[in-house]
Amino acid sequence: MSFTPKDEKRLQQAEDMLNRMLEALNGAGSENKLNRLYILLDREIKRIERAVDNLETKASEVLALARKVQ
């Protein structure tokens, strides 16, 4: 399955955010900071999972339509 430029941009943005979070984790000192970062990361992962689920659903719909056309 190939991604559209918009999908690639969103994935790149998510990767950039994860990298920033990892950098922050390496520099974080307190348990409270780590817990807040964990919550942010967890929310971002769930958002990405929803986006991937939507993409998979749309890809399945396109494949079903393509099969009907054949």
N, CA, C and O atoms as a CHARMM CRD file, in Angstrom:
* protein
*
  280
    1    1 MET  N      0.84500  -1.16000   0.00000 PROA 1      0.00000
    2    1 MET  CA     0.00000   0.00000   0.00000 PROA 1      0.00000
    3    1 MET  C      0.89700   1.23100   0.00000 PROA 1      0.00000
    4    1 MET  O      1.84300   1.31000   0.78400 PROA 1      0.00000
    5    2 SER  N      0.60900   2.18400  -0.86600 PROA 2      0.00000
    6    2 SER  CA     1.39200   3.40300  -0.90900 PROA 2      0.00000
    7    2 SER  C      0.63300   4.51800  -0.19900 PROA 2      0.00000
    8    2 SER  O     -0.59600   4.52200  -0.13200 PROA 2      0.00000
    9    3 PHE  N      1.40000   5.45500   0.32200 PROA 3      0.00000
   10    3 PHE  CA     0.81500   6.57000   1.04000 PROA 3      0.00000
   11    3 PHE  C      0.75000   7.78500   0.12500 PROA 3      0.00000
   12    3 PHE  O      1.57700   7.95800  -0.77100 PROA 3      0.00000
   13    4 THR  N     -0.23900   8.60700   0.37100 PROA 4      0.00000
   14    4 THR  CA    -0.32600   9.86800  -0.35300 PROA 4      0.00000
   15    4 THR  C      0.67000  10.83900   0.26700 PROA 4      0.00000
   16    4 THR  O      1.13200  10.61500   1.38600 PROA 4      0.00000
   17    5 PRO  N      1.00800  11.91500  -0.44000 PROA 5      0.00000
   18    5 PRO  CA     1.91400  12.90800   0.15200 PROA 5      0.00000
   19    5 PRO  C      1.39900  13.44300   1.48600 PROA 5      0.00000
   20    5 PRO  O      2.18900  13.71000   2.39200 PROA 5      0.00000
   21    6 LYS  N      0.08800  13.60100   1.61300 PROA 6      0.00000
   22    6 LYS  CA    -0.49700  14.07200   2.87600 PROA 6      0.00000
   23    6 LYS  C     -0.24300  13.06700   3.99400 PROA 6      0.00000
   24    6 LYS  O      0.10000  13.45000   5.11300 PROA 6      0.00000
   25    7 ASP  N     -0.41300  11.77400   3.68700 PROA 7      0.00000
   26    7 ASP  CA    -0.17700  10.72700   4.68900 PROA 7      0.00000
   27    7 ASP  C      1.29000  10.69300   5.07600 PROA 7      0.00000
   28    7 ASP  O      1.62000  10.55600   6.25400 PROA 7      0.00000
   29    8 GLU  N      2.17900  10.81700   4.08800 PROA 8      0.00000
   30    8 GLU  CA     3.61200  10.81600   4.37300 PROA 8      0.00000
   31    8 GLU  C      3.98700  12.00200   5.26300 PROA 8      0.00000
   32    8 GLU  O      4.81000  11.86800   6.16800 PROA 8      0.00000
   33    9 LYS  N      3.37800  13.16300   5.00200 PROA 9      0.00000
   34    9 LYS  CA     3.64900  14.34200   5.81500 PROA 9      0.00000
   35    9 LYS  C      3.18900  14.11900   7.25400 PROA 9      0.00000
   36    9 LYS  O      3.90100  14.45900   8.19900 PROA 9      0.00000
   37   10 ARG  N      1.99300  13.54500   7.41500 PROA 10     0.00000
   38   10 ARG  CA     1.48300  13.28500   8.76800 PROA 10     0.00000
   39   10 ARG  C      2.35500  12.29600   9.50900 PROA 10     0.00000
   40   10 ARG  O      2.61500  12.46500  10.70100 PROA 10     0.00000
   41   11 LEU  N      2.81200  11.25800   8.81300 PROA 11     0.00000
   42   11 LEU  CA     3.69300  10.28400   9.45700 PROA 11     0.00000
   43   11 LEU  C      5.02800  10.91700   9.81600 PROA 11     0.00000
   44   11 LEU  O      5.59100  10.62000  10.87000 PROA 11     0.00000
   45   12 GLN  N      5.54300  11.78800   8.95000 PROA 12     0.00000
   46   12 GLN  CA     6.80200  12.47700   9.23800 PROA 12     0.00000
   47   12 GLN  C      6.64100  13.37500  10.45800 PROA 12     0.00000
   48   12 GLN  O      7.52700  13.43700  11.31000 PROA 12     0.00000
   49   13 GLN  N      5.50300  14.07200  10.54000 PROA 13     0.00000
   50   13 GLN  CA     5.24400  14.92300  11.69600 PROA 13     0.00000
   51   13 GLN  C      5.16900  14.09800  12.97700 PROA 13     0.00000
   52   13 GLN  O      5.69100  14.50800  14.01400 PROA 13     0.00000
   53   14 ALA  N      4.52800  12.95100  12.91000 PROA 14     0.00000
   54   14 ALA  CA     4.43400  12.07800  14.08300 PROA 14     0.00000
   55   14 ALA  C      5.81800  11.58700  14.48900 PROA 14     0.00000
   56   14 ALA  O      6.15200  11.54600  15.67300 PROA 14     0.00000
   57   15 GLU  N      6.62300  11.21500  13.49000 PROA 15     0.00000
   58   15 GLU  CA     7.98500  10.75900  13.78200 PROA 15     0.00000
   59   15 GLU  C      8.81300  11.88200  14.40500 PROA 15     0.00000
   60   15 GLU  O      9.56800  11.65200  15.34900 PROA 15     0.00000
   61   16 ASP  N      8.66800  13.08900  13.87700 PROA 16     0.00000
   62   16 ASP  CA     9.38700  14.23500  14.44500 PROA 16     0.00000
   63   16 ASP  C      8.97900  14.47000  15.89700 PROA 16     0.00000
   64   16 ASP  O      9.81800  14.74300  16.75500 PROA 16     0.00000
   65   17 MET  N      7.66400  14.35600  16.15700 PROA 17     0.00000
   66   17 MET  CA     7.19700  14.55300  17.52600 PROA 17     0.00000
   67   17 MET  C      7.75500  13.47400  18.45700 PROA 17     0.00000
   68   17 MET  O      8.16800  13.76300  19.58000 PROA 17     0.00000
   69   18 LEU  N      7.76000  12.24000  17.98000 PROA 18     0.00000
   70   18 LEU  CA     8.30200  11.15600  18.79700 PROA 18     0.00000
   71   18 LEU  C      9.77900  11.37600  19.07100 PROA 18     0.00000
   72   18 LEU  O     10.24600  11.12200  20.18100 PROA 18     0.00000
   73   19 ASN  N     10.52000  11.84500  18.07500 PROA 19     0.00000
   74   19 ASN  CA    11.94000  12.12900  18.28300 PROA 19     0.00000
   75   19 ASN  C     12.14000  13.24700  19.30000 PROA 19     0.00000
   76   19 ASN  O     13.03600  13.17000  20.14000 PROA 19     0.00000
   77   20 ARG  N     11.30300  14.29200  19.22600 PROA 20     0.00000
   78   20 ARG  CA    11.40000  15.36900  20.21800 PROA 20     0.00000
   79   20 ARG  C     11.08100  14.84900  21.60900 PROA 20     0.00000
   80   20 ARG  O     11.70500  15.25000  22.59100 PROA 20     0.00000
   81   21 MET  N     10.10100  13.94900  21.68500 PROA 21     0.00000
   82   21 MET  CA     9.74300  13.38900  22.98900 PROA 21     0.00000
   83   21 MET  C     10.88100  12.53200  23.53700 PROA 21     0.00000
   84   21 MET  O     11.16500  12.56000  24.73500 PROA 21     0.00000
   85   22 LEU  N     11.52500  11.77800  22.66400 PROA 22     0.00000
   86   22 LEU  CA    12.66000  10.96800  23.11100 PROA 22     0.00000
   87   22 LEU  C     13.79300  11.84600  23.61000 PROA 22     0.00000
   88   22 LEU  O     14.42300  11.53700  24.62200 PROA 22     0.00000
   89   23 GLU  N     14.05600  12.93900  22.90500 PROA 23     0.00000
   90   23 GLU  CA    15.08200  13.87100  23.36600 PROA 23     0.00000
   91   23 GLU  C     14.71500  14.44600  24.72300 PROA 23     0.00000
   92   23 GLU  O     15.57000  14.58800  25.59700 PROA 23     0.00000
   93   24 ALA  N     13.44300  14.77600  24.89600 PROA 24     0.00000
   94   24 ALA  CA    12.97900  15.30700  26.17400 PROA 24     0.00000
   95   24 ALA  C     13.10700  14.26100  27.27100 PROA 24     0.00000
   96   24 ALA  O     13.47700  14.57500  28.40300 PROA 24     0.00000
   97   25 LEU  N     12.79900  13.01400  26.92700 PROA 25     0.00000
   98   25 LEU  CA    12.92300  11.94500  27.92000 PROA 25     0.00000
   99   25 LEU  C     14.37000  11.78600  28.37100 PROA 25     0.00000
  100   25 LEU  O     14.63800  11.57500  29.55400 PROA 25     0.00000
  101   26 ASN  N     15.29300  11.88600  27.43600 PROA 26     0.00000
  102   26 ASN  CA    16.70300  11.75200  27.79100 PROA 26     0.00000
  103   26 ASN  C     17.15400  12.88400  28.70900 PROA 26     0.00000
  104   26 ASN  O     18.06000  12.69900  29.52200 PROA 26     0.00000
  105   27 GLY  N     16.53000  14.04900  28.58500 PROA 27     0.00000
  106   27 GLY  CA    16.91300  15.18100  29.41300 PROA 27     0.00000
  107   27 GLY  C     16.01300  15.37800  30.62200 PROA 27     0.00000
  108   27 GLY  O     16.28800  16.23000  31.46600 PROA 27     0.00000
  109   28 ALA  N     14.95300  14.60700  30.71400 PROA 28     0.00000
  110   28 ALA  CA    14.00100  14.77600  31.82300 PROA 28     0.00000
  111   28 ALA  C     14.61200  14.25800  33.11200 PROA 28     0.00000
  112   28 ALA  O     15.29900  13.23600  33.13800 PROA 28     0.00000
  113   29 GLY  N     14.34500  14.98700  34.16800 PROA 29     0.00000
  114   29 GLY  CA    14.93100  14.58100  35.43600 PROA 29     0.00000
  115   29 GLY  C     13.94200  13.99700  36.41700 PROA 29     0.00000
  116   29 GLY  O     14.26700  13.04700  37.12900 PROA 29     0.00000
  117   30 SER  N     12.74500  14.54300  36.47100 PROA 30     0.00000
  118   30 SER  CA    11.83600  14.12400  37.52300 PROA 30     0.00000
  119   30 SER  C     10.84200  13.07800  37.02800 PROA 30     0.00000
  120   30 SER  O     10.56600  12.96200  35.83400 PROA 30     0.00000
  121   31 GLU  N     10.32800  12.34300  37.96400 PROA 31     0.00000
  122   31 GLU  CA     9.31900  11.32600  37.65300 PROA 31     0.00000
  123   31 GLU  C      8.05100  11.98800  37.12900 PROA 31     0.00000
  124   31 GLU  O      7.38200  11.44500  36.25000 PROA 31     0.00000
  125   32 ASN  N      7.72300  13.15700  37.66500 PROA 32     0.00000
  126   32 ASN  CA     6.53800  13.88900  37.21300 PROA 32     0.00000
  127   32 ASN  C      6.66600  14.25900  35.73700 PROA 32     0.00000
  128   32 ASN  O      5.70900  14.10400  34.97900 PROA 32     0.00000
  129   33 LYS  N      7.82700  14.74500  35.32400 PROA 33     0.00000
  130   33 LYS  CA     8.05000  15.08300  33.91800 PROA 33     0.00000
  131   33 LYS  C      7.92000  13.83800  33.04600 PROA 33     0.00000
  132   33 LYS  O      7.31000  13.88000  31.97800 PROA 33     0.00000
  133   34 LEU  N      8.48800  12.74600  33.50400 PROA 34     0.00000
  134   34 LEU  CA     8.40700  11.50800  32.73400 PROA 34     0.00000
  135   34 LEU  C      6.96500  11.03800  32.60000 PROA 34     0.00000
  136   34 LEU  O      6.56400  10.57300  31.53300 PROA 34     0.00000
  137   35 ASN  N      6.19100  11.15200  33.65600 PROA 35     0.00000
  138   35 ASN  CA     4.77800  10.75500  33.59800 PROA 35     0.00000
  139   35 ASN  C      4.00300  11.62100  32.61800 PROA 35     0.00000
  140   35 ASN  O      3.17400  11.11500  31.86200 PROA 35     0.00000
  141   36 ARG  N      4.26700  12.92800  32.62700 PROA 36     0.00000
  142   36 ARG  CA     3.58000  13.82100  31.68000 PROA 36     0.00000
  143   36 ARG  C      3.97100  13.49400  30.25200 PROA 36     0.00000
  144   36 ARG  O      3.12000  13.48900  29.36200 PROA 36     0.00000
  145   37 LEU  N      5.24400  13.22300  30.02200 PROA 37     0.00000
  146   37 LEU  CA     5.69300  12.85600  28.68700 PROA 37     0.00000
  147   37 LEU  C      5.08800  11.53000  28.24100 PROA 37     0.00000
  148   37 LEU  O      4.73500  11.36200  27.07400 PROA 37     0.00000
  149   38 TYR  N      4.97200  10.59700  29.17000 PROA 38     0.00000
  150   38 TYR  CA     4.35600   9.31200  28.85500 PROA 38     0.00000
  151   38 TYR  C      2.91000   9.50300  28.40500 PROA 38     0.00000
  152   38 TYR  O      2.46800   8.88200  27.43800 PROA 38     0.00000
  153   39 ILE  N      2.17900  10.36200  29.10900 PROA 39     0.00000
  154   39 ILE  CA     0.78700  10.61800  28.75200 PROA 39     0.00000
  155   39 ILE  C      0.70000  11.23800  27.35900 PROA 39     0.00000
  156   39 ILE  O     -0.14100  10.83800  26.55300 PROA 39     0.00000
  157   40 LEU  N      1.56300  12.21200  27.07300 PROA 40     0.00000
  158   40 LEU  CA     1.57400  12.82700  25.75100 PROA 40     0.00000
  159   40 LEU  C      1.89800  11.81000  24.66900 PROA 40     0.00000
  160   40 LEU  O      1.26100  11.79100  23.61600 PROA 40     0.00000
  161   41 LEU  N      2.87400  10.97700  24.92500 PROA 41     0.00000
  162   41 LEU  CA     3.26100   9.95300  23.96100 PROA 41     0.00000
  163   41 LEU  C      2.12500   8.95900  23.74800 PROA 41     0.00000
  164   41 LEU  O      1.85000   8.56600  22.61400 PROA 41     0.00000
  165   42 ASP  N      1.47600   8.55800  24.81000 PROA 42     0.00000
  166   42 ASP  CA     0.36200   7.62400  24.71200 PROA 42     0.00000
  167   42 ASP  C     -0.77400   8.21100  23.87800 PROA 42     0.00000
  168   42 ASP  O     -1.36800   7.50900  23.05900 PROA 42     0.00000
  169   43 ARG  N     -1.07700   9.48500  24.08000 PROA 43     0.00000
  170   43 ARG  CA    -2.12600  10.13900  23.29600 PROA 43     0.00000
  171   43 ARG  C     -1.74300  10.19300  21.81800 PROA 43     0.00000
  172   43 ARG  O     -2.57500   9.95400  20.94300 PROA 43     0.00000
  173   44 GLU  N     -0.48300  10.50900  21.55300 PROA 44     0.00000
  174   44 GLU  CA    -0.03500  10.59800  20.16700 PROA 44     0.00000
  175   44 GLU  C     -0.07900   9.23200  19.48700 PROA 44     0.00000
  176   44 GLU  O     -0.46300   9.12800  18.32200 PROA 44     0.00000
  177   45 ILE  N      0.30700   8.20500  20.19800 PROA 45     0.00000
  178   45 ILE  CA     0.25500   6.84900  19.64700 PROA 45     0.00000
  179   45 ILE  C     -1.18600   6.46300  19.32900 PROA 45     0.00000
  180   45 ILE  O     -1.45300   5.86800  18.28500 PROA 45     0.00000
  181   46 LYS  N     -2.09900   6.79200  20.20900 PROA 46     0.00000
  182   46 LYS  CA    -3.51600   6.47700  19.95400 PROA 46     0.00000
  183   46 LYS  C     -4.03300   7.24500  18.74900 PROA 46     0.00000
  184   46 LYS  O     -4.80800   6.70900  17.95700 PROA 46     0.00000
  185   47 ARG  N     -3.60300   8.52400  18.59900 PROA 47     0.00000
  186   47 ARG  CA    -4.01900   9.31300  17.44000 PROA 47     0.00000
  187   47 ARG  C     -3.47500   8.69000  16.15900 PROA 47     0.00000
  188   47 ARG  O     -4.18400   8.60800  15.15600 PROA 47     0.00000
  189   48 ILE  N     -2.23000   8.25600  16.19200 PROA 48     0.00000
  190   48 ILE  CA    -1.61500   7.62500  15.02500 PROA 48     0.00000
  191   48 ILE  C     -2.32900   6.31100  14.70600 PROA 48     0.00000
  192   48 ILE  O     -2.58400   6.01100  13.54000 PROA 48     0.00000
  193   49 GLU  N     -2.65000   5.53800  15.72600 PROA 49     0.00000
  194   49 GLU  CA    -3.35600   4.27300  15.50200 PROA 49     0.00000
  195   49 GLU  C     -4.71300   4.51400  14.85000 PROA 49     0.00000
  196   49 GLU  O     -5.11500   3.77200  13.95300 PROA 49     0.00000
  197   50 ARG  N     -5.42200   5.55800  15.30100 PROA 50     0.00000
  198   50 ARG  CA    -6.71600   5.88800  14.67800 PROA 50     0.00000
  199   50 ARG  C     -6.52100   6.27600  13.21700 PROA 50     0.00000
  200   50 ARG  O     -7.30200   5.87700  12.35300 PROA 50     0.00000
  201   51 ALA  N     -5.47900   7.05400  12.94400 PROA 51     0.00000
  202   51 ALA  CA    -5.20700   7.47700  11.56400 PROA 51     0.00000
  203   51 ALA  C     -4.88700   6.27200  10.69200 PROA 51     0.00000
  204   51 ALA  O     -5.35500   6.18500   9.55700 PROA 51     0.00000
  205   52 VAL  N     -4.09300   5.34300  11.21300 PROA 52     0.00000
  206   52 VAL  CA    -3.75200   4.13900  10.45700 PROA 52     0.00000
  207   52 VAL  C     -4.99000   3.28900  10.23100 PROA 52     0.00000
  208   52 VAL  O     -5.18600   2.75500   9.13900 PROA 52     0.00000
  209   53 ASP  N     -5.81500   3.16000  11.23700 PROA 53     0.00000
  210   53 ASP  CA    -7.06700   2.40700  11.07900 PROA 53     0.00000
  211   53 ASP  C     -7.93900   3.02400   9.98500 PROA 53     0.00000
  212   53 ASP  O     -8.51700   2.31200   9.16400 PROA 53     0.00000
  213   54 ASN  N     -8.02600   4.35500   9.98300 PROA 54     0.00000
  214   54 ASN  CA    -8.80400   5.03000   8.94100 PROA 54     0.00000
  215   54 ASN  C     -8.21400   4.77800   7.56100 PROA 54     0.00000
  216   54 ASN  O     -8.94300   4.54200   6.59800 PROA 54     0.00000
  217   55 LEU  N     -6.88800   4.83100   7.47100 PROA 55     0.00000
  218   55 LEU  CA    -6.23300   4.56400   6.18600 PROA 55     0.00000
  219   55 LEU  C     -6.49800   3.14200   5.71800 PROA 55     0.00000
  220   55 LEU  O     -6.76800   2.91100   4.54000 PROA 55     0.00000
  221   56 GLU  N     -6.42300   2.19700   6.63300 PROA 56     0.00000
  222   56 GLU  CA    -6.67500   0.80500   6.27100 PROA 56     0.00000
  223   56 GLU  C     -8.11700   0.61500   5.81600 PROA 56     0.00000
  224   56 GLU  O     -8.37800  -0.12500   4.86800 PROA 56     0.00000
  225   57 THR  N     -9.03900   1.27200   6.48000 PROA 57     0.00000
  226   57 THR  CA   -10.44300   1.18500   6.09000 PROA 57     0.00000
  227   57 THR  C    -10.64500   1.75600   4.69500 PROA 57     0.00000
  228   57 THR  O    -11.31900   1.15300   3.86000 PROA 57     0.00000
  229   58 LYS  N    -10.05400   2.92900   4.44500 PROA 58     0.00000
  230   58 LYS  CA   -10.18300   3.54900   3.12400 PROA 58     0.00000
  231   58 LYS  C     -9.52000   2.69200   2.05100 PROA 58     0.00000
  232   58 LYS  O    -10.05000   2.56800   0.94700 PROA 58     0.00000
  233   59 ALA  N     -8.36800   2.09800   2.36200 PROA 59     0.00000
  234   59 ALA  CA    -7.68800   1.23400   1.40100 PROA 59     0.00000
  235   59 ALA  C     -8.55000   0.02000   1.08500 PROA 59     0.00000
  236   59 ALA  O     -8.63300  -0.39500  -0.07100 PROA 59     0.00000
  237   60 SER  N     -9.18900  -0.55100   2.09300 PROA 60     0.00000
  238   60 SER  CA   -10.07500  -1.69600   1.86600 PROA 60     0.00000
  239   60 SER  C    -11.25700  -1.31100   0.98800 PROA 60     0.00000
  240   60 SER  O    -11.67200  -2.08000   0.12000 PROA 60     0.00000
  241   61 GLU  N    -11.79700  -0.11600   1.21700 PROA 61     0.00000
  242   61 GLU  CA   -12.91200   0.35100   0.40500 PROA 61     0.00000
  243   61 GLU  C    -12.48300   0.53300  -1.05100 PROA 61     0.00000
  244   61 GLU  O    -13.21200   0.16100  -1.97000 PROA 61     0.00000
  245   62 VAL  N    -11.30000   1.10400  -1.25300 PROA 62     0.00000
  246   62 VAL  CA   -10.79100   1.30500  -2.61000 PROA 62     0.00000
  247   62 VAL  C    -10.55700  -0.03500  -3.28800 PROA 62     0.00000
  248   62 VAL  O    -10.89400  -0.20000  -4.46000 PROA 62     0.00000
  249   63 LEU  N     -9.98800  -0.99000  -2.57100 PROA 63     0.00000
  250   63 LEU  CA    -9.76200  -2.32100  -3.14200 PROA 63     0.00000
  251   63 LEU  C    -11.07900  -2.99700  -3.50400 PROA 63     0.00000
  252   63 LEU  O    -11.18800  -3.63900  -4.54900 PROA 63     0.00000
  253   64 ALA  N    -12.06900  -2.85300  -2.64400 PROA 64     0.00000
  254   64 ALA  CA   -13.37800  -3.44900  -2.94000 PROA 64     0.00000
  255   64 ALA  C    -13.98200  -2.82500  -4.19900 PROA 64     0.00000
  256   64 ALA  O    -14.54000  -3.52800  -5.04200 PROA 64     0.00000
  257   65 LEU  N    -13.86700  -1.51900  -4.31700 PROA 65     0.00000
  258   65 LEU  CA   -14.36900  -0.83700  -5.51100 PROA 65     0.00000
  259   65 LEU  C    -13.58900  -1.26900  -6.76300 PROA 65     0.00000
  260   65 LEU  O    -14.17100  -1.45500  -7.83100 PROA 65     0.00000
  261   66 ALA  N    -12.28800  -1.42200  -6.62000 PROA 66     0.00000
  262   66 ALA  CA   -11.45800  -1.84300  -7.74200 PROA 66     0.00000
  263   66 ALA  C    -11.83400  -3.25400  -8.19200 PROA 66     0.00000
  264   66 ALA  O    -11.83600  -3.54900  -9.38700 PROA 66     0.00000
  265   67 ARG  N    -12.14800  -4.11200  -7.24500 PROA 67     0.00000
  266   67 ARG  CA   -12.55800  -5.48200  -7.59400 PROA 67     0.00000
  267   67 ARG  C    -13.89000  -5.47300  -8.33600 PROA 67     0.00000
  268   67 ARG  O    -14.10400  -6.27300  -9.24700 PROA 67     0.00000
  269   68 LYS  N    -14.78600  -4.56100  -7.94500 PROA 68     0.00000
  270   68 LYS  CA   -16.07700  -4.46600  -8.62900 PROA 68     0.00000
  271   68 LYS  C    -15.89900  -3.98800 -10.06100 PROA 68     0.00000
  272   68 LYS  O    -16.62000  -4.41900 -10.96100 PROA 68     0.00000
  273   69 VAL  N    -14.94100  -3.09800 -10.26900 PROA 69     0.00000
  274   69 VAL  CA   -14.70700  -2.55300 -11.61300 PROA 69     0.00000
  275   69 VAL  C    -14.16300  -3.61700 -12.54400 PROA 69     0.00000
  276   69 VAL  O    -14.46200  -3.60800 -13.73800 PROA 69     0.00000
  277   70 GLN  N    -13.38000  -4.52100 -12.02100 PROA 70     0.00000
  278   70 GLN  CA   -12.78500  -5.56100 -12.85200 PROA 70     0.00000
  279   70 GLN  C    -13.86400  -6.43500 -13.34500 PROA 70     0.00000
  280   70 GLN  O    -13.60000  -7.39200 -14.07300 PROA 70     0.00000
